[in-house]
Amino acid sequence: MTFEEMCLDTRIMRAIAEMGFEQPSPIQAQSIPIAVEGKDMIGQARTGTGKTASFGIPMLQRINPKDKSLQAIVLCPTRELAIQSANEIRKLAKFLHGIKVLPIYGGQEISKQIRSLKGGVQIVIGTPGRVMDHLRRHTLKPQTVDIVVLDEADEMLNMGFREDIETILGQLPEERQTMLFSATMPKPILEIAKRYLHEPEIVKVIQKELTVPKIEQYYYEVNPRKKNEVLSRLLDMYDPSLSLVFCNTKRKVDELVADLKGRGYFAEGLHGDMKQSQRDRVMNGFRNGRTDILVATDVAARGIDVDDVEAVFNYDVPQDDEYYVHRIGRTGRAGREGRAFTLVVGKEIYKLKDIQRYCKTKIRRQPIPSVNDVAAIKWRNYWSRQES
């Protein structure tokens, strides 16, 4: 189905054309016609498949621009995703005059958000914690909400937002449209769907091609006590100008950053416990090249959009097969080549085999480079630079 066949508002069609969308993605083609009818819906698709437009387009079709009251709430796991979604929906609403979209999240002055809300906003896109803050202060009026979207629902649950989500949904009118989007469908997500969605239509899109062909993927079997040393050798040997290192926990991010700095690398960490001002400072440093190595958790890395990342290191094997795809997709962008390295300890090799099957990809085993190997390559690179 094309966008034209969906009989969309001509002003939205004009915005879609200006944004350069020629054909809807599979999730958009299947979900937009259902959502336009006002039905509840569950959409399962991985990140980067165009989910924002899947709910943004039908939402805009139903918003009344003359009514300044709150009509739609979108819940997102992170500040970055809230801003990203708000920007995309604003672009889709470019020719729908009178529609206001506001991202609300922790780390930004709440008084500024309250002032914006008082001015009249039809669509709020926010993190559960900050939406709860506004509900408590009565600066968000839930009784007029007609549409609610849970975006990246599995991530919100992973971050411990289940109670907040259920509290928010419990305060909204029963007569409403609820759309839930998630890359995975664990039991808690299904429980929320059963309790808060009314006879939902289910749309499931599984991509066949999950990895970028230009990314070279390698793994190293390592002793857990030698992981930092092996990572250092790989950084020295390949010498990427910008690299991302993924850890499974916030604590490990902090420990690894301290170790890398102690070894003389320009490294910074990014995770959910950091204040927004810290996160902004770290991201600006990475984008501007003052930081060569960004060490992050999966959730904190959502919304990172840097084209020049030459290498991704999985310091920890990801817990979820899907995360592997998200991680390595940060390199090899815009037609460039990229490399992905995974450090494997003991029985994690079986997890890596699952990932290979899931991604239909080949991750090649490599011997751990010795100190002499690294020194020889550094020496060779030094002389090649002298000659050029």
C-alpha positions, 0 to 999 in steps of 0.5 A, a space after each residue: 500500500 502507498 501513502 496515496 492509497 491510504 487517503 491521507 490528508 493532502 497537507 500531511 501528504 505534502 509534508 511526507 513528500 517534502 521529507 523525502 518518503 517515497 514508500 511507506 515502510 512495512 510497519 507504516 503500510 500495515 499500521 497506518 490504515 488500522 490506526 486511522 480508523 481509531 482502533 487500538 493496536 500493537 505494533 512489533 518492529 525493531 528500532 529504525 523501521 519508521 515507527 514514529 510516522 506509524 503512529 504520528 501520521 494517524 494521530 495528526 489525522 485525528 487532532 483538531 487544531 482549533 482545540 487547544 486542549 491536550 489530545 494525545 500523549 506519547 510515552 518514550 523511554 528516553 529524552 533523546 527519543 522524545 525529542 527525536 519523535 517530537 521533531 519528526 511529528 512537527 515535520 509531518 505537521 508542517 502544513 497543519 497550522 495550529 498544531 503544537 507538539 511539546 517534548 517533556 522530559 527530566 533534566 529540563 526546567 519544569 517551569 519552562 515546560 509548564 509555561 509551554 503547556 499553559 499556552 495550549 499543546 495538543 500533543 505531548 511526547 514525554 518520558 513517564 517520570 516527567 509526565 507523572 510530575 506534570 499530572 501530579 502538578 495538574 499542569 497536564 489535563 488528562 481528561 481531554 486525551 483521545 490518543 495514547 502511544 507507548 513507544 519502545 514499550 519494552 525499553 520503558 519496562 527495562 528502565 523500571 517505568 511499569 508502575 508509572 505507565 500503569 498510573 498514567 494509563 489509569 488516569 486517562 479517559 477509558 474512551 480513547 485509542 491506545 497504540 503500543 509499539 515494541 521491538 520485543 513482546 515479553 510477558 509484562 508487555 502482553 499483560 499491559 496490552 491485555 489490561 489497557 488495550 481494547 480488542 487490539 489489532 496486531 501488526 508484526 514486522 520482522 525484517 529479513 536483513 538485519 545487519 549492514 553488509 559493510 560491517 566487518 564483525 569479529 569476536 575474541 574469546 577472553 579471560 574476564 580479568 583480561 577484558 580491559 587489556 584486550 580492549 586496549 590492544 584492539 583500540 591501539 591496533 585499529 586506532 579508530 578515530 571515533 568508537 563506541 563501547 557497549 556495556 550491559 550495566 551503568 556500573 561497568 560503564 563507570 569502571 571502564 571509563 575510569 580504567 581507559 582514562 587511566 591508560 591515557 585514552 580520551 574516553 567518556 561514559 553515557 548512562 541513565 543515572 547521569 544528569 541531563 547536563 552531563 549527558 549533553 556535555 559528553 555527547 557534544 564532546 563525542 560529536 566534536 572529536 574531543 572524546 575518541 571513545 564513548 562507553 555507553 549502556 544500550 538504553 543511553 545510546 538510543 538517539 545517538 546519531 553520529 555518522 563517523 563512528 569507525 568501530 563498535 566494541 561489545 565489551 559485554 555480549 548483549 543480553 538481547 539479540 536485537 541489541 546486537 543489531 542496534 549496537 553494530 548499526 552505529 558504525 558503517 553509516 552513510 556508505 562508510 565501512 565499519 567494524 564491530 568487535 565482541 569480547 566473549 567470556 566462557 559460555 557466552 559463546 553460545 549466546 553469540 551463536 544465537 545472535 549469528 542465527 538471529 542476524 543471519 550473519 557471520 561473526 569471525 573468531 580472531 586471535 587476541 593480538 599480542 603486545 608485539 603484534 600491536 607494537 609492530 602495527 603501530 610502528 608500521 602505521 607511524 612509518 606509512 604516515 612519515 612516508 605520506 
